Amino acid sequence: MPGWVVTLIVLGIAGPMFVGILAVLGIYGVRKYIGAAKQAEARNAVGEIAKLAGQAYEVEAGSAPGPSGLCASASRSVPARAAMIRGMKYQSAASDWSVDASRPRTGFACLKFEMDAPQYYMYSYRAHGSKTPGDTFTATANGDLDGDGDLSTFAISGEVDPGGQLVIQTAIAETNPAE
């Protein structure tokens, strides 16, 4: 058999294999990129909630004495159940974020936080105390990007220090971010 025939046979087998390997690597890279882009939503949102909690605390800490300081906990997460973000986006309404508006200094209404774009994560805000040393808040995003029922968690916290200042963590704690 002539050498050029052998070369054509080898190229006919190796060429598609090489293209297949490149395709697999490309798909893997694109999936990682899409996952990282979705996770950015959670990181940005909990960071924004923490910033708004700090702003609300500073406004109230500078006001007249009384029960002020941290916004009280949101009465429910948005969306209300993790099943609503299981492997899909959730489109929240303004009413989801303002459910606590009738209660003074409570929840997302106090923070003045809401999302109007579809979201991959369920957001919650919990506070313990209001303005004495040791009082804390935690902003959390839970997601289920792959739809398997296991949740990822992105959280950031803040605590009132002995001097009455609200100190917010500089890093977001992440558990199973790719879930």
N, C-alpha and C positions, 0 to 999 in steps of 0.2 A: 504494500500500500504506500502510495507516495506520501511524503512528509507534509505536504500542504493539506491533504485530506485528514491526517491525524490532527493537525493544528485546528482545522475547522471543527472536528468532532469535539476536541477539548474545549474550544471556545463556545461551542454550542451547549455544552454542559456547564462549564465554569461561569460563563457570562450570566445566565439567568440566576445561578446560585449567588453570584456577587450582587446582582441587583436585588435579590430577595433579602440578603443580609443588610444591605443599605436601607431597604424599606422598613425592616424590623427596627433598626436603630433610629430611623426617622420617626416612626410611630411612637417609640418609647420617649424620645425627646419632646415631641409635641404634647404627649400626655403629661409629662412632668411640667412643661411650661403652662399648660392649661390649669393643672392643679395648683401651681404656685400663684397664678393669677386669681383663682377663686379664693385661696387662702389670704391674699392681700385684702380682700373685702373684710374679713374678720379682724385682721390686724388693724386696719384703718378705723373700723367702727369702734372697737373697744378702746383704742387710743383716743378717739374723739369723745366717747362717753366719759372717759377719765378726765380729759381736759375740761369738759363741760361741768363735771362734778366739782372740779377744782375752782372753776369760775363761780359757780353757784355758792360754794362754801365761802369764797373770798367776799362776795357781795354781801352775804348774810353775816359773816363774821365782823364786818365793818359797820353793821347796822346796830340799832338799839339792842340792849340786853334782852334776853328771852330765849325761848326754845327755837333756835335757828342753827344754821351750820349745814351739815350734810343733808341732801335731799333724802327723804325716807325711801325705802325700798319700793320698787315697782310691784304692783299687785299681781302682775303676770308677765310672762315672757312674750316676745313677739317673734314668731307666731307662738300661740299658746301651747302647742304640742310638737315634739320632735318629729312625729310622723309627717308633719306638714312640710318638712324640708328633706325628707328621706330620698336622696338621689335626685332631687329636683329643686327648682327655685320656688320661692313663695313671694307673692305680690301683696305687700302689706298696704293697708289703708291708713289715712291720717287718724282715724278713730282707734286703730290698734295702739298707736303711740300716745294717745291722749286719754286713755281709759281712766287715768287717775287725776284728770284735770280738775275734778270737783273737790278733791282733797288737797288742802294747801301743802305746798312743798313736798310733793310726793311723785315718785317714779319718773318716767321719761318726760312727762309734762313739765316737771320742775327743772329737769336738765335741759329742756328745749331741744331734745334729740328726736329725730325721726328719719326714716329712709323712705324715699318715694320710688326707688328703682327695685326691681325684683332682687331678692336676696337668697343666698345659699345657706345662711346661718340663722339660728334662733338666738336672740339677744335677751339678756336679763341684767338687772341691776339690783344689788342687795346692799343695804346699809345697816349697820349696827351702831346705834347711838346717834348723836347729832354733832356735838362740838367739844366734848371733853377728851382729855388724853386717853388714847387707846381705842377711841371710836374708829370704825373702819367702813370702807365700801369696797365692793368688788363688781367689776363689769365683766360679763362673760359672753362669749359667742360659742355656741355648740353647732356642729355641722355633721352631716352624714353624706359626703360627696359621692361615695360609691354605693350608697343605698343598702348596705349590709346590716344596718341596725346598730353598728358600733359608732359612737359619737367622738368627734374630735373636740377639743376644748382649747380656747384661747381666752386667757383671763389676765386682768390687771387690777391691782388693788391700791388703795390709799389708806393712810392712817393719820389721825390727828396726833401730833407729837406733844410732849409736855409743855411746850411754849404756845400751844394753841394753833400751830401751823399745820396745814394739811400737806403731808408728804406723799407723793404718788410714786409708785415703783417706776423705774426707768425701762424695765424689760417686761415684755409680755410673756407670761408662762404658757407654754404650748404642750399639749398632750395629744398624741396621735394626730398630728396636723394633716396627714394625708387621708384620713378616714372619710 
